[in-house]
């Protein structure tokens, strides 16, 4: 366990909040919900019929109203979004302008026959029209389902068909690493023909030439005739706000369904607690809105608080590796929330690059998406935060709606431990258990579980309540099982060890991929790593390691192998020593930044790699494949000699 402690006293500690939450979590969340604007108060705070929870039953609320209407008297002229295009274009949108556009687009949807309860698929790049579309849906009670603009035609069609969406909102194209993704063409390939789809709205982002069909309508034409008078619908607290599809280890993506009142309560509270948001802050979260982080902490969280944020269209390293630091400097960003994957990439380019920019406006840093390696945490703290910014290492899921484990600078000052997400948020009971559901001892690996319902929890899976119960509630009776391994230390801090489906079984030993990868990345010349297992007749599985080195490494391959094996043996144990190491310049990742270990395993096992439509850069697959074949050939030649 990592022993270093960083104690940054922010002077915000209020112990009464945790005490109140621990003594009566239902009353605690009842009080938090009252910080929002409701049309009608609820009759019952929680109706808990495991595994289904209904929060604020009988209450009437609207997400768009809470994000926009409530700010019009006090913050109408305040900047809501600084938008930065990948191509260098930019826009500044005030709360008043955002309010007007949302009301107009809500009327557009109504003019096309969209009613409360209908579904609308949004397939847009990271442009302001994406949150405008979401908030317009929320305003009239339509359920939005955002599909990441990097997904393939088949992936899009599956989601449109499953949700039975009436309208698709897309663009002619979107920019990604200097290229144009032909979004309208992708829609036409399969999704446009889905029977439920009546209209396709096209935003002209690139002005590229497209083919128009009978269902197609241009965003600009529809908006030019739309009224800006549209009251927000008074919706039940449990009204479905959105469906967001998340991949499992097998099968089709699951449609995670989130409600309105409980979700907004969770996001409103955690955004304030985690980011300590102030009126003069400039907040920048790098997440794409196609993922849950974008829903919760790019769209709804910041707007509920009337915050000013930066929204960036492109890849974090385009047109060069300094793009994030340029944006932080340009907009005087004070809060930066990104992924460990992105940080490892930035580390690869050394300290000189970020040190050449003025990052002194930063006061708080955050990470999301996966456990952060201690070495990466320290680089983030020292190089980017200049040893003065606390780091919130947040754990949560698409299914939880919002943060569940994190340090909370807006609520309390606690010592930070590099690599630990710290403690659960108030009002949430999380612990670590063994296979029988019993609490494990300190510093003992077990399964992370959540014992009580929480407001942001999913309502269920879209049209599949049986699967919802089987996936999340069947392993441990009455407890939500997120599928992650963790350790709780003597201070009650939680250390996430990766997915339970990212576990290798070597000679009877269960070894988490996150443990091995963290160990490899701790070596100063390693930028990234990924491990997978391949079948082994004797051990069950043999470990294969893929390693990305930092630039200008002078050590020989043999020297690196000796040191990396030594690190693994010291940190994890000799049983965990990889059988083979492959040195590559990039790893195959999804467009959300997650390493596709399935591909690595397929390549190493000589199997069919299957669908790679979600990859950020398909060349990574061929590169890893080539590295493997080259090493395999080398091994064969050495054996013959």
C-alpha positions in Angstrom: 0.0 0.0 0.0 1.3 3.5 -0.9 2.4 5.2 2.3 2.9 8.8 1.1 0.4 11.4 2.5 -0.2 14.9 1.2 -2.1 17.1 3.7 -3.5 20.3 2.0 -5.6 22.2 4.5 -8.4 24.1 2.7 -10.3 25.1 5.8 -13.6 23.8 4.6 -14.2 21.0 7.0 -17.8 20.6 8.3 -18.0 17.4 10.2 -21.8 17.8 10.9 -22.6 16.9 7.3 -21.1 13.5 7.5 -22.5 13.0 11.0 -26.0 13.8 9.8 -25.6 11.6 6.8 -24.4 8.6 8.8 -27.2 8.9 11.4 -30.1 9.2 8.9 -29.2 9.0 5.2 -32.8 9.4 4.1 -33.3 12.7 6.0 -29.8 13.8 4.8 -30.7 13.3 1.1 -34.1 14.9 1.8 -32.3 18.1 2.9 -30.0 18.0 -0.1 -32.9 17.7 -2.5 -34.4 20.9 -1.1 -31.4 22.8 -2.5 -33.0 22.4 -6.0 -36.1 24.2 -7.3 -39.2 21.9 -7.3 -42.6 22.7 -8.7 -44.2 20.4 -6.1 -42.7 18.9 -2.9 -42.5 15.1 -2.6 -44.7 13.0 -0.3 -42.2 10.3 0.4 -38.4 10.7 0.3 -37.6 7.1 -0.5 -39.6 4.1 -1.6 -37.1 1.2 -1.4 -38.3 -2.1 -2.9 -34.9 -3.9 -3.6 -33.4 -3.6 -6.1 -35.6 -0.7 -7.2 -35.5 2.7 -5.5 -37.9 5.6 -6.0 -36.6 8.9 -4.7 -38.8 12.0 -3.8 -42.0 10.2 -4.7 -44.7 12.6 -5.8 -42.3 15.5 -6.3 -42.4 17.6 -9.6 -39.2 19.0 -11.1 -37.5 19.7 -14.4 -33.7 19.5 -15.1 -33.7 22.2 -17.8 -35.5 24.6 -15.4 -32.9 24.0 -12.7 -30.0 24.4 -15.2 -31.3 27.6 -16.8 -34.4 29.3 -15.6 -33.2 29.7 -12.0 -30.1 31.7 -13.2 -31.8 34.2 -15.4 -32.2 37.0 -12.8 -28.8 36.7 -11.3 -26.5 35.2 -14.0 -28.2 35.9 -17.4 -25.1 37.8 -18.7 -22.6 35.4 -17.1 -20.7 33.1 -19.5 -22.0 29.6 -19.3 -19.7 28.0 -22.0 -16.4 29.0 -23.5 -16.3 26.7 -26.5 -13.1 25.9 -28.2 -13.2 24.1 -31.6 -10.5 21.7 -32.7 -10.0 23.9 -35.8 -9.3 27.0 -33.6 -12.7 28.5 -33.8 -14.4 29.6 -30.6 -17.7 30.8 -29.1 -18.7 32.4 -25.9 -22.3 31.6 -24.8 -24.0 33.4 -21.9 -26.7 31.9 -19.7 -29.3 34.1 -21.4 -28.2 32.9 -24.8 -28.2 29.3 -23.8 -31.6 29.7 -22.3 -33.0 31.2 -25.5 -31.5 28.5 -27.7 -32.8 25.7 -25.5 -36.3 27.1 -25.5 -36.3 27.5 -29.3 -35.0 24.0 -29.8 -37.5 22.5 -27.4 -40.2 24.1 -29.6 -38.5 22.6 -32.7 -38.8 19.1 -31.1 -42.4 19.8 -30.3 -43.1 20.9 -33.8 -41.8 17.5 -35.0 -44.2 15.6 -32.8 -41.9 14.8 -29.9 -43.9 14.4 -26.7 -43.2 13.7 -23.1 -41.8 10.2 -22.8 -40.6 10.0 -26.4 -36.9 9.1 -27.0 -34.5 11.3 -28.9 -31.0 10.1 -30.0 -28.3 12.7 -30.1 -25.2 11.9 -32.3 -23.2 15.1 -32.3 -19.6 16.2 -31.9 -18.6 18.2 -28.9 -20.3 21.4 -29.9 -22.7 23.6 -27.8 -25.7 22.2 -29.7 -25.1 19.0 -27.9 -26.0 20.3 -24.4 -28.7 22.5 -26.0 -30.3 19.3 -27.4 -30.1 17.5 -24.1 -31.6 20.4 -22.2 -34.4 20.9 -24.8 -35.3 17.3 -24.4 -35.4 17.6 -20.7 -37.5 20.7 -20.9 -40.4 19.0 -22.7 -40.0 15.6 -20.9 -38.4 13.7 -23.8 -35.8 11.1 -22.8 -32.4 11.8 -24.5 -29.9 9.1 -25.4 -26.6 10.5 -26.4 -24.4 8.3 -28.6 -20.7 9.1 -28.8 -19.9 10.6 -32.2 -17.0 8.1 -32.6 -19.3 5.1 -32.6 -19.9 3.1 -35.8 -23.0 2.9 -37.9 -23.9 -0.5 -36.4 -23.4 0.8 -32.8 -25.6 3.8 -33.5 -28.3 1.7 -35.2 -28.4 -0.7 -32.3 -28.9 2.1 -29.8 -31.6 3.9 -31.9 -33.4 0.7 -32.4 -33.3 -0.4 -28.8 -34.5 3.0 -27.5 -37.1 3.3 -30.3 -36.1 6.9 -30.8 -38.4 9.2 -32.8 -35.8 11.8 -33.8 -32.0 11.6 -34.5 -30.0 14.8 -34.0 -26.7 14.8 -35.8 -24.3 17.0 -37.8 -23.0 16.9 -41.4 -19.6 16.0 -39.9 -17.3 16.5 -36.9 -13.6 17.2 -36.5 -11.3 14.7 -35.0 -7.5 15.0 -35.1 -7.7 17.1 -38.2 -10.0 14.8 -40.1 -13.7 15.1 -40.7 -15.9 12.3 -39.4 -18.9 12.0 -41.8 -21.6 11.8 -39.2 -24.6 12.2 -41.5 -23.2 9.5 -43.7 -22.9 7.2 -40.7 -26.5 7.9 -39.7 -27.7 7.2 -43.3 -25.8 3.9 -43.4 -28.1 2.1 -41.0 -29.8 4.2 -38.3 -31.9 6.3 -40.6 -33.9 3.3 -41.7 -35.0 2.3 -38.2 -38.8 2.2 -38.2 -39.2 4.5 -35.2 -37.2 7.3 -36.7 -39.4 10.0 -38.2 -37.0 12.9 -38.4 -33.3 13.6 -38.7 -32.0 17.0 -37.7 -28.7 18.1 -39.2 -26.4 20.7 -37.7 -24.0 22.2 -40.3 -20.7 22.0 -38.4 -18.3 21.5 -41.3 -20.4 22.7 -44.2 -19.4 19.6 -46.1 -21.6 18.4 -49.0 -24.1 15.8 -47.8 -27.0 13.9 -49.4 -30.4 14.9 -48.1 -33.2 12.4 -47.7 -36.9 12.6 -46.9 -36.5 12.6 -43.1 -33.8 15.2 -43.1 -34.1 18.8 -41.8 -31.4 21.4 -41.2 -30.9 22.7 -37.6 -30.6 26.3 -38.8 -33.8 26.3 -40.8 -35.8 24.8 -37.9 -34.4 27.3 -35.4 -35.0 30.3 -37.6 -38.8 29.8 -37.3 -38.9 28.6 -33.7 -40.4 30.6 -30.9 -38.3 31.3 -27.8 -41.3 30.9 -25.5 -41.4 27.4 -23.9 -42.2 26.7 -20.3 -40.6 23.7 -18.7 -42.8 20.7 -18.2 -43.5 19.8 -14.6 -42.3 16.2 -14.5 -42.4 13.4 -11.9 -39.2 13.0 -9.9 -38.9 9.5 -11.4 -39.5 10.7 -15.0 -36.7 9.2 -17.2 -34.2 11.9 -18.0 -31.8 9.8 -20.1 -30.7 6.4 -21.4 -27.0 5.9 -21.7 -25.7 2.7 -23.2 -22.7 1.1 -21.5 -20.7 -1.9 -22.7 -20.4 -5.1 -20.7 -17.8 -7.8 -21.1 -20.1 -9.7 -23.5 -23.3 -9.1 -25.5 -25.1 -5.9 -26.5 -24.6 -2.7 -24.6 -26.9 -2.1 -21.6 -29.3 0.8 -21.6 -28.8 2.5 -18.2 -31.9 4.5 -17.3 -31.6 7.5 -15.1 -34.5 9.5 -13.5 -34.7 13.2 -12.8 -35.2 14.2 -9.2 -32.8 11.8 -7.5 -30.2 12.2 -10.2 -30.2 16.0 -10.1 -30.0 15.9 -6.3 -26.9 13.6 -6.5 -25.2 15.7 -9.2 -25.9 19.0 -7.6 -24.5 17.9 -4.2 -21.4 16.1 -5.5 -20.4 18.8 -7.9 -20.4 21.4 -5.1 -18.7 19.0 -2.6 -16.0 17.8 -5.0 -15.1 21.0 -6.9 -15.8 23.6 -4.2 -17.3 25.6 -7.0 -17.2 29.4 -6.7 -18.8 32.1 -8.8 -15.5 33.2 -10.4 -14.2 29.7 -11.2 -13.4 28.6 -14.8 -14.1 24.8 -14.9 -12.7 22.5 -17.6 -13.7 18.8 -17.8 -12.2 17.0 -20.8 -14.8 14.3 -21.0 -16.9 13.8 -24.1 -20.6 14.3 -23.4 -21.1 10.9 -25.0 -20.0 9.3 -21.7 -21.6 9.7 -18.3 -18.9 12.1 -17.0 -20.0 14.5 -19.8 -23.6 14.1 -18.8 -23.1 14.6 -15.1 -20.1 17.0 -14.9 -20.1 18.8 -18.2 -23.8 19.4 -18.7 -25.9 19.0 -15.6 -23.5 19.6 -12.7 -21.9 22.9 -13.9 -25.2 24.4 -15.1 -27.1 23.5 -12.0 -24.6 25.8 -10.2 -24.4 28.5 -12.7 -20.7 27.8 -13.3 -18.6 29.0 -16.2 -16.9 26.1 -18.1 -14.6 25.4 -21.0 -15.9 22.9 -23.6 -13.4 21.5 -26.1 -14.3 19.8 -29.3 -11.2 17.8 -30.2 -8.6 15.3 -29.1 -6.5 16.3 -26.1 -3.2 16.0 -28.1 -4.3 17.7 -31.3 -2.8 19.5 -33.1 0.0 18.9 -30.6 0.6 17.6 -27.1 0.3 21.1 -25.6 -3.3 21.7 -26.5 -4.7 21.2 -23.0 -2.1 23.5 -21.4 -2.8 26.1 -24.1 -6.5 26.0 -23.3 -5.9 26.3 -19.5 -3.7 29.3 -20.1 -6.1 31.0 -22.6 -9.2 30.8 -20.4 -7.5 31.0 -17.0 -8.9 27.7 -16.0 -9.1 27.1 -12.2 -10.5 23.5 -12.1 -9.2 20.8 -14.4 -10.9 17.3 -14.5 -9.4 14.7 -16.8 -8.5 11.0 -17.0 -5.4 9.1 -15.9 -5.1 7.8 -19.5 -4.7 11.4 -20.7 -2.2 12.2 -17.9 0.0 9.2 -18.8 0.1 10.5 -22.3 1.0 14.0 -21.2 3.7 12.5 -18.9 5.3 10.8 -21.9 6.2 14.2 -23.3 8.1 15.4 -20.2 7.8 18.4 -17.9 9.2 21.0 -20.2 6.0 21.2 -22.2 3.5 22.1 -19.4 6.2 24.1 -17.7 6.3 26.4 -20.7 2.7 27.5 -20.0 1.2 29.6 -17.3 -0.9 27.2 -15.2 -0.9 29.2 -12.0 -4.6 29.9 -12.2 -5.3 26.2 -11.4 -6.5 25.6 -7.8 -8.0 22.1 -8.0 -7.3 19.0 -10.1 -9.3 15.9 -10.6 -9.3 12.5 -12.3 -12.0 10.1 -13.4 -12.4 6.9 -15.4 -10.0 4.5 -13.8 -7.6 4.2 -10.8 -4.7 6.6 -11.0 -1.2 5.2 -10.5 0.7 6.8 -7.6 3.5 8.0 -10.0 1.0 9.7 -12.3 -0.8 11.2 -9.3 2.5 12.7 -8.1 3.4 14.0 -11.5 -0.1 15.7 -11.8 0.4 17.2 -8.3 4.0 18.4 -8.7 4.1 19.4 -12.4 0.6 20.6 -13.2 -0.6 21.6 -9.8 2.7 23.1 -8.7 2.3 21.3 -5.3 -0.6 23.6 -4.3 -3.7 22.0 -5.9 -5.6 19.2 -4.2 -6.4 16.2 -6.4 -9.8 14.6 -6.3 -9.5 11.0 -7.5 -13.1 10.1 -8.2 -14.7 6.7 -8.5 -18.2 6.1 -9.9 -19.9 4.5 -12.9 -22.5 5.2 -15.6 -24.9 3.2 -13.3 -24.2 5.3 -10.2 -25.0 8.6 -12.0 -22.4 10.6 -10.1 -19.4 10.4 -7.8 -19.5 7.8 -5.1 -15.9 7.9 -3.7 -13.8 11.0 -3.7 -12.0 13.6 -1.6 -14.4 16.6 -1.3 -12.5 19.9 -1.0 -15.8 21.8 -1.0 -16.9 20.0 2.2 -13.8 18.9 4.1 -10.1 18.8 4.3 -8.6 15.3 4.6 -5.1 14.1 3.8 -4.6 12.7 0.3 -2.9 9.5 -0.5 -1.6 9.1 -4.1 -3.6 6.2 -5.7 -6.5 6.2 -3.3 -9.9 7.6 -4.1 -10.2 8.3 -0.3 -13.7 7.8 1.2 -17.3 7.4 0.1 -19.4 10.6 -0.2 -21.8 11.5 2.6 -25.0 9.6 2.5 -23.5 6.5 0.7 -22.4 3.3 2.5 -19.6 1.6 0.6 -17.3 -1.2 1.9 -15.2 -4.2 0.8 -16.4 -7.7 1.3 -15.3 -11.3 0.7 -17.0 -13.8 -1.5 -19.6 -14.5 1.2 -20.5 -10.8 1.6 -18.7 -10.4 4.9 -16.5 -7.3 5.6 -12.8 -8.1 4.9 -9.9 -7.1 7.2 -7.9 -4.0 6.7 -5.6 -4.1 3.6 -7.3 -7.2 2.4 -8.5 -7.4 -1.2 -12.2 -7.9 -1.8 -15.2 -6.8 -3.8 -16.5 -3.3 -3.5 -20.2 -3.1 -2.6 -22.8 -0.4 -1.9 -25.1 -1.3 1.0 -27.9 1.3 0.7 -29.7 3.0 -2.2 -28.5 6.5 -3.2 -30.3 9.2 -5.2 -28.3 9.0 -8.4 -28.7 5.3 -8.8 -30.1 4.0 -12.1 -33.8 3.3 -12.3 -32.9 0.1 -14.0 -31.9 -1.1 -17.4 -34.0 0.0 -20.3 -36.7 -2.7 -21.0 -34.7 -5.3 -19.0 -35.4 -5.3 -15.3 -34.4 -9.0 -15.0 -30.9 -8.2 -16.3 -30.7 -5.3 -14.0 -31.2 -7.5 -11.0 -28.9 -10.3 -12.3 -26.0 -8.0 -13.2 -25.9 -5.7 -10.1 -27.8 -7.3 -7.3 -27.6 -11.1 -7.5 -24.0 -11.7 -6.4 -24.5 -10.3 -2.9 -28.0 -10.3 -1.5 -29.4 -6.8 -1.0 -26.1 -5.1 -2.0 -25.2 -3.4 -5.2 -22.2 -5.0 -6.8 -20.3 -2.7 -9.3 -17.8 -5.3 -10.3 -14.7 -3.7 -8.9 -12.0 -5.0 -6.5 -10.7 -2.8 -3.8 -8.9 -2.6 -0.5 -9.8 -0.5 2.6 -6.8 0.6 4.6 -6.5 1.4 8.4 -7.7 4.9 7.8 -10.8 3.8 5.9 -9.4 4.9 2.6 -10.5 2.9 -0.4 -8.0 1.7 -3.0 -9.6 0.6 -6.3 -7.8 -2.4 -7.9 -9.6 -2.6 -11.2 -12.5 -4.6 -12.6 -13.2 -8.1 -11.4 -13.4 -9.0 -15.1 -9.9 -7.7 -15.5 -8.4 -10.4 -13.4 -5.8 -13.0 -14.3 -5.7 -16.4 -12.8 -2.1 -17.7 -12.7 -1.3 -21.0 -11.0 -4.4 -20.6 -8.8 -3.5 -17.0 -7.9 -6.0 -14.2 -8.9 -4.0 -11.1 -10.0 -5.6 -7.8 -11.0 -4.5 -6.2 -14.1 -4.5 -2.8 -12.4 -2.0 -3.9 -9.8 0.5 -5.1 -12.5 0.0 -2.0 -14.7 0.4 0.4 -11.8 3.7 -1.4 -10.9 5.1 -1.2 -14.4 4.1 2.5 -14.7 5.9 3.3 -11.5 9.2 2.8 -13.4 10.4 6.3 -14.5 10.9 5.3 -18.2 7.4 3.8 -18.6 4.6 6.0 -19.9 1.8 3.4 -20.1 1.3 -0.3 -19.8 -1.4 -2.9 -20.3 -1.4 -6.6 -19.3 -3.5 -9.5 -20.4 -3.5 -13.3 -19.9 -3.3 -16.0 -22.5 -4.1 -19.7 -22.0 -1.3 -21.7 -20.4 -1.5 -25.5 -20.1 0.4 -25.5 -16.8 -0.5 -22.2 -15.1 -4.0 -21.7 -16.5 -2.9 -18.3 -17.8 0.4 -16.6 -18.6 0.8 -12.9 -18.3 1.7 -10.8 -21.3 2.7 -7.1 -20.8 2.5 -4.4 -23.4 4.7 -1.3 -22.5 4.8 2.2 -23.9 8.0 4.0 -23.1 8.6 7.7 -22.6 10.4 9.6 -25.3 14.2 9.5 -25.6 14.7 6.4 -23.4 18.4 5.3 -23.7 18.2 2.0 -21.8 18.5 -1.1 -23.9 15.6 -3.6 -24.2 17.5 -6.1 -22.1 18.2 -3.6 -19.3 14.5 -2.6 -19.3 13.4 -6.2 -19.1 15.6 -6.9 -16.1 14.3 -3.8 -14.2 10.6 -4.3 -15.1 10.7 -7.9 -14.0 12.4 -6.9 -10.8 9.7 -4.2 -10.1 6.9 -6.7 -10.6 8.6 -9.3 -8.4 9.1 -6.7 -5.6 5.7 -5.1 -5.9 3.4 -8.0 -6.6 5.4 -11.3 -6.5 7.3 -13.6 -8.7 4.1 -15.4 -9.7 3.0 -12.2 -11.4 6.1 -11.8 -13.6 5.0 -11.5 -17.3 6.1 -14.3 -19.6 6.6 -11.8 -22.4 7.0 -8.0 -22.8 6.1 -6.2 -26.0 7.3 -2.6 -26.4 5.0 -0.5 -28.5 4.4 3.2 -29.1 0.7 3.2 -28.4 -2.0 0.9 -27.0 -5.4 0.2 -28.6 -8.0 2.2 -26.7 -11.6 3.1 -27.1 -12.5 6.6 -27.8 -13.3 7.2 -24.2 -9.7 6.3 -23.4 -10.1 2.8 -22.0 -7.5 0.2 -23.0 -9.0 -2.6 -25.0 -7.5 -5.6 -23.2 -9.8 -7.8 -25.2 -7.8 -6.9 -28.3 -4.5 -7.4 -26.7 -5.6 -10.8 -25.5 -6.9 -11.7 -29.0 -3.7 -10.6 -30.6 -1.5 -12.4 -28.2 -3.6 -15.6 -28.5 -3.8 -15.4 -32.3 -7.6 -15.1 -32.2 -9.9 -13.0 -34.4 -9.9 -9.4 -32.9 -13.5 -8.8 -33.8 -15.1 -5.3 -34.0 -12.8 -2.4 -33.5 -15.2 0.4 -34.4 -14.8 2.1 -31.1 -11.0 2.4 -31.3 -9.4 5.9 -31.0 -6.7 4.9 -33.5 -6.9 1.6 -35.4 -3.2 1.7 -36.2 -2.5 0.7 -32.6 -4.0 -2.7 -33.3 -1.7 -3.3 -36.3 1.3 -2.0 -34.4 0.7 -4.3 -31.5 0.1 -7.2 -33.9 3.4 -6.4 -35.7 5.3 -6.2 -32.4 4.0 -9.5 -31.3 4.8 -11.2 -34.6 8.3 -9.7 -34.7 9.0 -10.9 -31.1 7.5 -14.3 -31.9 9.7 -14.7 -34.9 12.8 -13.6 -32.8 12.0 -16.2 -30.2 11.7 -18.9 -32.9 15.0 -18.0 -34.4 16.7 -18.0 -31.0 15.3 -21.4 -30.2 16.5 -22.8 -33.5 20.0 -21.5 -32.8 
